[in-house]
Amino acid sequence: MKIPIKKYIFLILLLFFLTNTAFAYEQHKPILVENVHATEDEPYVIEGYEISNPYGDCIKIIDSENVIIRNNYLHDCGTDKTFQKNTDHYQKGYATIIGDSSDIIFENNKLDNNFRGFIAYSTPGLKALNNDIQNTQHYSPLWCERCSDSEFAFNYLADNGNPEIFWVPGDRSIGIWIKRSDNVDIHDNTVIRSTSDGISVTGHIYTPSFTAPADRTKPHPQADWTGTSGNVRIYNNILLDNMEQGIWLVNGRNIEVYNNIIRTGCFTYGTAISTEFNVGDSEFYNNKFITCNSGPLGGDNSFNIYVHDNSYYTFDGGKGDFMHFTDDALGVSDLAKRQGADYQESTGNREENNKWVRIKGALSEEMKEKREYGEVNKTYEAKGWFVCELPDGGVDEACRKKEEAKGNQGVPKEKLFYSSLMENFDDFSVEDKDPIIEELIESREATLIGILIVISAITFIYFKKLR
């Protein structure tokens, strides 16, 4: 039987539609994989499931190799409030937790509204690719501790952390956080509105930790400052409106940061790139930056860093040093030194071919409005143990109680949003001029326009009388 051409085309379109509809997940109970030693040719695959578990983890992989976790929908994992109150120091409540494993692929998964997101520890050869991770409630949504020879790419992370309780320890979410790892690529990710940094690479292992020994007498328990991360490439990422640093680096060597677009939030102090302590032999280039309350980049005790061919977009016409490195203690440095971290002087750093670009328009106006809100509401003022830490590492409890009485000093979530993401800063750029001179020119132009209007009015009245 001969099929008419119109019906033939219809059948082809129908087949295309049916094979390209949204993925249909199969509901499944929480999954535990332990001691599975698959091969690259015949991996163990977890695929196509919708999993929720308010009382614990949704997927847990321990002591296994060559496991693929893909095309799953993981939501409301660890969200029961009683469970959260009783859980043991970051050990449970993850959408996915992987430990003491290798060669794991985590791809094309959707994670939404989980207590904790994705974590891997002591897991080299990890690939986290093309995942959608949003609305993680507590701590960093995508992080790995001791995961050398790994790749984190094409992931989309948005609205992880709770900005209303920004100053509560543990509730500041870093989008992608890599700890004590070598030979790692972090590229083509989009990280938006995290309550801390967009991307972090740190050699120290900071609370929480699955591999550092616990010492609860310290203000930051389970801290190990004795190692570094090295040979890491961070490129082609879009990092917008994360509340602290765009990229935060600590205890690192041979870090390349290039071709990234970074806009920091306006409610706390945050630079585009912060080498907060002991970062060296690194290169930052071809990036586009815009910040609200700080400069493009800088840090403490960092050396041999080459900063070149970057663009810094400024909405207030200000200029200054493109980079600023100091030997003074900043941020975590006092803590690091007390716990035996290496001390490095800031030396050998250089910059060239960096440029400043002024912007106007909607992006400029919205950044100004957000910064004014932060100044009026003092959202950038530290509280709790951030300001009550004692020189020996303890915490002044009287100070802590006084600070807690001030409230959380957080930011309403709706304040973080822009009318659009507006990541193409060049759409708002203007010819760079001295702001004072430009203001005088604009004032003169306004005066001339006013005079012309008056002359036109007088001329119109004159000729009207002649008629």
C-alpha positions as CSV (number, residue, x, y, z in Angstrom):
1,M,0.0,0.0,0.0
2,K,1.4,3.4,-1.0
3,I,1.3,5.9,1.8
4,P,0.4,9.5,0.8
5,I,3.3,11.9,1.2
6,K,1.4,14.1,3.7
7,K,0.7,11.1,5.9
8,Y,4.3,10.0,5.6
9,I,5.6,13.4,6.8
10,F,3.0,13.3,9.6
11,L,4.2,9.9,10.8
12,I,7.9,11.1,10.7
13,L,7.0,14.1,12.8
14,L,5.0,12.0,15.2
15,L,7.8,9.6,15.7
16,F,10.2,12.5,16.2
17,F,7.9,14.0,18.8
18,L,7.5,10.7,20.7
19,T,11.2,10.1,20.8
20,N,12.0,13.6,22.0
21,T,9.5,14.2,24.7
22,A,10.5,14.9,28.3
23,F,12.2,12.1,30.1
24,A,9.8,9.9,32.0
25,Y,11.3,9.0,35.4
26,E,10.5,5.8,37.2
27,Q,9.8,6.3,40.9
28,H,12.4,4.4,43.0
29,K,13.3,4.0,46.6
30,P,16.7,5.3,47.9
31,I,19.7,3.5,46.4
32,L,22.8,2.2,48.1
33,V,25.7,0.8,46.0
34,E,28.6,-0.7,48.0
35,N,31.6,-2.7,46.9
36,V,30.6,-2.8,43.2
37,H,33.7,-3.2,41.1
38,A,32.5,-2.7,37.6
39,T,34.6,-2.0,34.5
40,E,34.8,0.8,32.0
41,D,33.4,-1.5,29.3
42,E,30.6,-2.8,31.5
43,P,29.8,-0.1,34.1
44,Y,27.2,-0.2,36.8
45,V,24.4,2.2,35.7
46,I,21.8,4.0,37.7
47,E,19.4,5.7,35.3
48,G,15.9,7.1,34.8
49,Y,14.7,7.2,38.4
50,E,12.8,9.8,40.5
51,I,14.0,9.4,44.1
52,S,13.0,11.3,47.2
53,N,14.0,10.6,50.8
54,P,13.2,13.2,53.5
55,Y,15.0,11.2,56.1
56,G,18.4,10.6,54.5
57,D,20.4,10.2,51.3
58,C,18.8,9.5,48.0
59,I,21.8,7.8,46.3
60,K,24.9,6.6,48.1
61,I,27.9,5.0,46.5
62,I,30.7,3.6,48.6
63,D,33.9,1.6,47.8
64,S,33.0,1.2,44.1
65,E,34.4,1.8,40.6
66,N,33.0,2.6,37.2
67,V,29.5,3.6,38.2
68,I,27.3,5.9,36.0
69,I,24.5,7.9,37.6
70,R,22.5,9.7,34.9
71,N,19.1,11.0,33.9
72,N,17.7,10.9,37.4
73,Y,15.5,13.4,39.3
74,L,16.5,13.7,43.0
75,H,14.4,15.9,45.1
76,D,13.5,16.5,48.8
77,C,16.3,14.4,50.0
78,G,17.1,15.0,53.8
79,T,14.4,17.7,54.1
80,D,12.6,16.4,57.2
81,K,13.3,19.0,60.0
82,T,13.6,16.4,62.8
83,F,16.1,14.5,60.7
84,Q,18.1,17.7,60.0
85,K,18.3,18.5,63.7
86,N,19.6,15.1,64.6
87,T,21.9,14.4,61.7
88,D,25.6,13.9,62.5
89,H,27.7,16.8,61.3
90,Y,27.2,16.8,57.5
91,Q,27.2,13.0,57.2
92,K,23.7,12.5,55.8
93,G,20.9,14.1,53.9
94,Y,22.5,14.3,50.4
95,A,20.9,13.9,47.0
96,T,24.0,12.0,46.1
97,I,27.0,11.0,48.3
98,I,30.0,9.1,46.9
99,G,32.9,8.0,49.0
100,D,36.2,6.0,48.6
101,S,35.4,5.2,45.0
102,S,36.8,6.0,41.6
103,D,35.9,6.6,37.9
104,I,32.3,7.8,38.7
105,I,30.2,9.6,36.1
106,F,27.4,11.8,37.4
107,E,25.6,13.3,34.4
108,N,22.3,14.8,33.2
109,N,20.7,14.6,36.6
110,K,18.2,17.1,38.0
111,L,18.5,18.0,41.8
112,D,16.0,20.2,43.3
113,N,15.0,21.2,46.9
114,N,17.4,18.9,48.7
115,F,18.9,19.5,52.2
116,R,22.3,18.8,50.8
117,G,23.2,18.3,47.1
118,F,26.1,16.3,45.7
119,I,29.3,15.4,47.5
120,A,32.2,13.0,46.6
121,Y,35.2,12.4,48.8
122,S,38.3,10.3,48.1
123,T,37.0,9.7,44.6
124,P,39.5,10.4,41.8
125,G,38.5,10.2,38.2
126,L,35.1,11.8,38.8
127,K,33.1,13.4,36.0
128,A,30.1,15.7,37.0
129,L,28.6,16.8,33.7
130,N,25.5,18.6,32.6
131,N,23.6,18.5,35.9
132,D,20.9,20.9,36.9
133,I,21.2,21.7,40.7
134,Q,18.9,24.2,42.3
135,N,17.5,25.1,45.7
136,T,19.9,23.2,47.9
137,Q,19.2,24.2,51.4
138,H,22.4,23.6,53.2
139,Y,26.1,23.9,52.3
140,S,27.7,23.5,48.9
141,P,25.5,21.8,46.2
142,L,28.4,20.4,44.2
143,W,31.7,19.6,45.9
144,C,34.4,17.1,46.0
145,E,37.2,16.4,48.5
146,R,40.3,14.6,47.3
147,C,39.2,14.1,43.7
148,S,42.2,14.4,41.5
149,D,42.0,13.8,37.7
150,S,38.4,15.0,37.6
151,E,36.1,17.2,35.5
152,F,33.2,19.4,36.4
153,A,31.5,20.8,33.2
154,F,28.3,22.1,31.7
155,N,26.5,22.1,35.0
156,Y,23.8,24.7,35.9
157,L,23.5,25.7,39.5
158,A,21.1,28.4,40.8
159,D,19.7,29.6,44.1
160,N,21.6,27.3,46.4
161,G,21.6,28.4,50.0
162,N,19.3,30.6,52.0
163,P,20.3,34.3,51.7
164,E,18.0,35.3,54.6
165,I,20.3,33.5,57.1
166,F,23.6,34.3,55.4
167,W,25.6,34.9,58.5
168,V,24.7,31.6,60.2
169,P,27.7,29.3,60.0
170,G,27.2,26.5,57.6
171,D,24.5,28.2,55.6
172,R,26.8,29.9,53.1
173,S,26.7,27.8,49.9
174,I,29.7,27.7,47.5
175,G,28.4,26.6,44.1
176,I,31.2,24.3,43.0
177,W,33.9,23.5,45.6
178,I,37.0,21.4,44.9
179,K,39.3,20.5,47.8
180,R,42.8,19.0,48.0
181,S,42.7,17.8,44.4
182,D,45.2,17.9,41.4
183,N,44.6,18.0,37.7
184,V,41.0,19.2,37.6
185,D,39.1,21.0,34.9
186,I,36.1,23.2,35.8
187,H,34.6,24.6,32.7
188,D,31.4,25.8,30.9
189,N,29.4,25.9,34.2
190,T,26.7,28.5,35.1
191,V,26.5,29.3,38.8
192,I,24.0,31.9,39.8
193,R,23.0,33.4,43.2
194,S,24.9,31.0,45.6
195,T,25.0,32.4,49.1
196,S,28.8,32.3,49.1
197,D,31.3,31.9,46.2
198,G,30.6,30.8,42.6
199,I,33.6,28.4,42.3
200,S,36.2,27.5,44.9
201,V,39.4,25.5,44.7
202,T,41.2,25.1,48.1
203,G,44.1,23.0,49.2
204,H,43.0,23.1,52.8
205,I,40.2,20.9,53.8
206,Y,37.7,23.1,55.6
207,T,34.6,22.2,57.5
208,P,32.8,20.0,56.8
209,S,35.1,17.1,56.0
210,F,34.9,13.4,55.5
211,T,38.7,12.9,55.4
212,A,40.2,15.3,57.9
213,P,40.3,14.4,61.6
214,A,37.7,16.1,63.7
215,D,38.7,18.6,66.4
216,R,35.6,20.2,67.8
217,T,37.7,22.6,70.0
218,K,38.4,24.6,67.0
219,P,36.1,27.3,65.7
220,H,36.2,25.6,62.3
221,P,36.2,21.9,63.2
222,Q,37.8,19.3,61.0
223,A,40.2,21.7,59.4
224,D,43.5,20.6,57.7
225,W,45.7,23.3,56.3
226,T,48.7,21.3,55.3
227,G,48.1,20.6,51.6
228,T,47.4,22.3,48.3
229,S,45.4,21.9,45.1
230,G,47.3,22.1,41.9
231,N,47.2,22.0,38.1
232,V,43.6,23.2,38.0
233,R,41.9,25.0,35.0
234,I,38.8,27.2,35.5
235,Y,37.5,28.4,32.2
236,N,34.4,29.4,30.2
237,N,32.2,29.7,33.3
238,I,29.4,32.2,33.9
239,L,29.3,33.2,37.5
240,L,26.6,35.8,38.4
241,D,25.4,37.3,41.6
242,N,27.0,34.9,44.0
243,M,27.1,36.7,47.3
244,E,30.8,36.5,48.1
245,Q,33.7,35.9,45.7
246,G,33.3,34.9,42.1
247,I,36.2,32.5,42.4
248,W,37.8,31.8,45.7
249,L,41.3,30.2,45.8
250,V,43.2,29.1,48.9
251,N,46.5,27.0,49.1
252,G,46.8,26.4,45.4
253,R,49.5,26.1,42.7
254,N,49.4,26.3,38.9
255,I,45.8,27.6,38.7
256,E,44.7,28.9,35.3
257,V,41.5,31.1,35.3
258,Y,40.5,32.3,31.9
259,N,37.5,33.2,29.6
260,N,35.1,33.5,32.6
261,I,32.3,36.0,33.0
262,I,32.0,37.1,36.7
263,R,29.6,39.5,38.4
264,T,29.7,39.5,42.2
265,G,26.7,40.2,44.4
266,C,26.0,43.6,46.0
267,F,25.2,42.6,49.6
268,T,28.6,41.6,50.9
269,Y,32.2,42.3,50.1
270,G,33.4,40.1,47.2
271,T,36.1,40.3,44.6
272,A,35.9,38.6,41.2
273,I,38.9,36.4,42.1
274,S,40.2,36.1,45.6
275,T,43.5,34.3,46.4
276,E,42.8,34.5,50.1
277,F,45.9,32.7,51.2
278,N,49.0,30.9,49.8
279,V,48.3,30.8,46.0
280,G,51.2,30.8,43.6
281,D,52.5,30.2,40.1
282,S,49.1,30.9,38.5
283,E,47.7,32.9,35.6
284,F,44.4,34.8,35.2
285,Y,43.5,36.1,31.8
286,N,40.8,37.0,29.2
287,N,38.1,37.2,31.9
288,K,35.3,39.8,32.2
289,F,34.6,41.1,35.7
290,I,32.1,43.4,37.4
291,T,31.9,43.8,41.1
292,C,29.8,45.8,43.5
293,N,31.8,46.5,46.6
294,S,35.3,45.3,45.9
295,G,37.9,45.5,43.1
296,P,38.6,42.9,40.4
297,L,41.0,40.6,42.2
298,G,43.5,40.3,45.1
299,G,44.4,38.3,48.1
300,D,46.9,37.5,50.9
301,N,50.3,35.9,50.8
302,S,50.1,35.0,47.1
303,F,53.1,34.9,44.7
304,N,54.0,34.7,41.0
305,I,50.5,35.4,39.7
306,Y,50.3,36.8,36.2
307,V,47.2,38.8,35.5
308,H,46.7,39.9,31.9
309,D,44.2,40.8,29.2
310,N,41.2,41.0,31.5
311,S,38.3,43.5,31.4
312,Y,36.8,45.2,34.5
313,Y,33.5,46.8,34.0
314,T,32.7,49.5,36.4
315,F,29.3,51.2,36.9
316,D,30.4,54.1,39.1
317,G,33.3,55.3,36.9
318,G,35.9,54.4,39.6
319,K,39.4,53.1,38.8
320,G,42.2,51.7,41.0
321,D,44.6,48.9,41.2
322,F,43.6,46.0,38.9
323,M,45.1,43.6,41.4
324,H,46.0,44.0,45.1
325,F,48.1,41.4,47.0
326,T,49.2,41.9,50.6
327,D,51.3,40.3,53.2
328,D,48.8,41.3,55.9
329,A,46.5,38.7,57.4
330,L,43.1,38.6,55.6
331,G,40.1,36.4,56.2
332,V,41.2,32.9,57.0
333,S,44.9,33.6,57.1
334,D,45.3,33.9,60.9
335,L,43.5,30.6,61.3
336,A,45.6,28.9,58.7
337,K,48.9,30.1,60.2
338,R,47.8,29.0,63.7
339,Q,47.3,25.5,62.3
340,G,50.6,25.2,60.6
341,A,50.0,26.4,57.1
342,D,53.0,27.6,55.0
343,Y,53.6,31.3,55.0
344,Q,54.4,33.0,51.7
345,E,55.1,36.6,51.0
346,S,53.2,38.3,48.2
347,T,56.0,38.7,45.6
348,G,56.5,38.3,41.9
349,N,52.9,39.2,41.0
350,R,52.5,41.2,37.8
351,E,49.7,42.6,35.5
352,E,49.5,43.9,32.0
353,N,47.0,44.7,29.2
354,N,44.1,44.8,31.6
355,K,41.4,47.4,30.8
356,W,38.6,49.3,32.5
357,V,35.3,49.7,30.9
358,R,32.4,51.9,32.1
359,I,28.8,50.8,31.8
360,K,25.5,52.6,31.9
361,G,21.9,51.6,31.5
362,A,19.8,49.0,33.3
363,L,22.7,46.9,34.6
364,S,24.3,49.9,36.2
365,E,21.1,51.2,37.7
366,E,20.2,47.8,39.2
367,M,23.6,47.3,40.7
368,K,23.5,50.8,42.3
369,E,20.0,50.0,43.7
370,K,21.2,46.7,45.2
371,R,24.4,48.3,46.7
372,E,22.3,51.1,48.3
373,Y,20.0,48.5,49.9
374,G,23.0,46.6,51.3
375,E,24.5,49.9,52.7
376,V,21.2,50.9,54.3
377,N,20.5,47.4,55.8
378,K,24.2,46.7,56.6
379,T,24.0,43.3,55.0
380,Y,27.8,43.2,54.7
381,E,28.5,43.4,58.4
382,A,29.9,40.2,59.9
383,K,28.3,38.7,63.0
384,G,28.5,35.6,65.2
385,W,31.9,33.9,65.5
386,F,33.0,35.8,62.4
387,V,33.6,38.8,64.6
388,C,34.0,37.0,68.0
389,E,36.9,34.7,67.2
390,L,39.7,35.0,69.8
391,P,43.5,35.0,68.9
392,D,43.9,31.4,70.2
393,G,41.1,30.2,67.9
394,G,38.3,30.1,70.4
395,V,35.1,32.2,70.4
396,D,34.1,34.9,72.9
397,E,30.7,33.6,74.0
398,A,29.5,36.9,75.4
399,C,30.4,38.5,72.0
400,R,28.6,35.8,70.2
401,K,25.4,36.3,72.1
402,K,25.5,40.0,71.6
403,E,26.0,39.5,67.8
404,E,23.2,36.9,67.6
405,A,20.8,39.4,69.1
406,K,21.2,41.5,66.0
407,G,19.4,38.9,63.9
408,N,20.6,37.2,60.8
409,Q,21.2,40.3,58.7
410,G,20.4,38.3,55.6
411,V,18.9,39.4,52.3
412,P,15.4,38.7,51.0
413,K,15.8,36.3,48.1
414,E,13.8,38.5,45.7
415,K,16.5,41.2,46.1
416,L,19.1,39.0,44.4
417,F,17.3,38.9,41.1
418,Y,17.9,41.3,38.2
419,S,15.3,42.2,35.5
420,S,17.4,39.8,33.4
421,L,20.7,38.0,33.9
422,M,22.4,40.6,31.6
423,E,25.7,38.6,31.5
424,N,26.8,40.4,28.3
425,F,28.4,43.4,29.9
426,D,29.5,44.9,26.6
427,D,25.8,45.7,25.8
428,F,26.0,48.4,28.5
429,S,29.5,49.7,27.9
430,V,30.2,53.4,27.1
431,E,33.3,55.2,25.9
432,D,35.6,55.6,28.9
433,K,35.8,59.2,30.0
434,D,36.6,61.0,33.2
435,P,33.3,60.9,35.2
436,I,33.7,64.5,36.4
437,I,34.3,65.8,33.0
438,E,31.5,63.7,31.6
439,E,29.2,65.1,34.2
440,L,30.1,68.6,33.3
441,I,29.6,67.8,29.6
442,E,26.2,66.3,30.3
443,S,25.3,69.4,32.4
444,R,26.4,71.7,29.6
445,E,24.4,69.7,27.1
446,A,21.3,69.9,29.2
447,T,21.8,73.7,29.6
448,L,22.2,74.1,25.8
449,I,19.1,72.1,25.2
450,G,17.2,74.3,27.7
451,I,18.4,77.4,26.0
452,L,17.4,76.1,22.6
453,I,13.9,75.3,23.9
454,V,13.6,78.8,25.3
455,I,14.8,80.4,22.0
456,S,12.4,78.2,20.0
457,A,9.5,79.3,22.3
458,I,10.3,83.0,22.0
459,T,10.7,82.6,18.2
460,F,7.3,80.8,17.9
461,I,5.6,83.5,20.0
462,Y,7.2,86.3,18.0
463,F,6.1,85.0,14.6
464,K,2.7,84.2,16.0
465,K,2.2,87.9,16.9
466,L,3.4,89.0,13.5
467,R,0.7,87.0,11.9
